[in-house]
Amino acid sequence: MPRDVEQKVVAYIRRGGSILVFLHVDDADPLWQSGLQVPAGSLRPGEVAADGALREAEEETGLTDLRVVRVLGADEVAWPGRPVQRRHFVQLATDDERDAWDHLAPDEGGVARRYRCSWLPIEQAPLLAAAQGVFAAALVDDP
């Protein structure tokens, strides 16, 4: 019997030695409820990982100058009580010089959420929620 596999994308937006992260600051307890995250979400039918990463990253950060650097790889995770997720990891770049900002955007359910964006040293990627930092080590030696 075939299993259900959700296709997901995770975007690492790199600037120097850091990656863009965000918190859902309107959650009752952002760190415990939704955690420190990078842009991520569901791929649309027929959408390739690079395009999905650009779309999700722009939706969740408001950045419009993003560009694809490379596709890093994929993994599969099975969270309890949920379908298996195949997560495609993509490195993006930006020239945006802001150190921190808030961005208001609807989530997948259409509810407006405030994303507080900032930068995290790549070496601290293991702090990311839902094991989103699993491919960040590939960024450390990148020029």
N, C-alpha and C positions, 0 to 999 in steps of 0.2 A: 504494500500500500504506500503510495507516495506521501511524503510529509509536506506540510505547509511550510514554506520558507519565505519570510518577509525580506525584501531587498531594501537595504538601508545604505546611507552614505554618511561618512564622517569627514569633515573638512578641517585640516590644520592650516590656518592662515599664519604664515610665518613672516615675521619682521625682525631682522637681525637674529639674535639668539633667543627670541621669544615667540610664543604662539598666542593667538587671540583666544581668550576665554570669556565666559559670561556667567552671571547668576541671574536667576529669575527673582528679582528683588522684591516683588510683591507677594511672594509666597510667605506663609506664616514664619517659616524658618528656612531660608534659602539653601543653606548648606546641607541640612538634614532632609529637607523635602525633595528638592530637585538636584542639588549638588552643583559643583563647579563643572561646567561643560564647555565643549567646543561646538560650533555649528554642526548639526546632524539632523537627519530625518529620513523619510521614506522616499525611495525612487519612484517616479511615476512610470506607468507601463511604457516600455520602449525607450526610456531615458537612460543614457549611459552615465557612468559614475562621475565623470568630469563635469558634465552639464548639471547633474543633480547637486554636486558639491557647490558649484557656482550659485545655483538658485537658492539652496538652503542657506548658504553663507550670506548672500545679499539680503534675504528675507529676515534673518535673525540678527544681523549687525547693521544693516543700512549701508554698508560699503558698496560702492558702485564701480570701483576701479580694480576689482579682483581679476586675477589671471591664474590659469592653471600652470603649475610647475611640473607636476608628475603624479601619476597614480602609484600609490605605495604598495597596495596589496589588499587582501581581504581576509576576513576570518568569519567563523560562525559561532554564535553564542545561543544558548538556550536558557532563558530566564524562567524560573518556576512559573508554571501556569500560562505560559505564552508560547506562541509559535517560534520556531528557530529563526534567528535573524542572521542573514548574510550581510556583513558590514563591509563596504568598500571604502578604503581610506585614500584621501586625495590631498596632496599638498597644494595650497594656493599661496599667492603673494599679493601684497598691497603696498602702496607708497603712502598710505594715510599716516599722518604724523601725530594724530591725537593719542594721548596716553590712556584716556578713559572717557566714556560717554554712555549715555542711556539711549536706547532705541526702543520705540513702541511698535509692536507688530502683532498680528493675530497668530495664534498657534494653529495646529492642524485642525482643531475643533472650532476655529473661528473666534476664540476668546482673545481679546487684546491682552498681551503680556509685555511687561517692561523688562528688557534685557540690559543689564549693566555690563558693558564690555570693557575689558582691560587686557593687559599682557602678562603672561606667565613665562618665566624662564623654561626652556624646553626640558631641562633636567628635572623639573618639578612636575612633569606630565603624569607621573603615577598618581598624583592627587585627583585626577579627573574622575568624575562619576562614571559608573557603568563600564569601567575598564576602557574608556575612550582613549586613553594614552598608550594603548598597546603597540601602535606603530610609530610613536613619537621618537623612539631611539634612532630610527632611520633619518631623522632630521639633524641629528647632532653633528655628523660629519659632512653635511651638505654645505657647499660653499655659499 
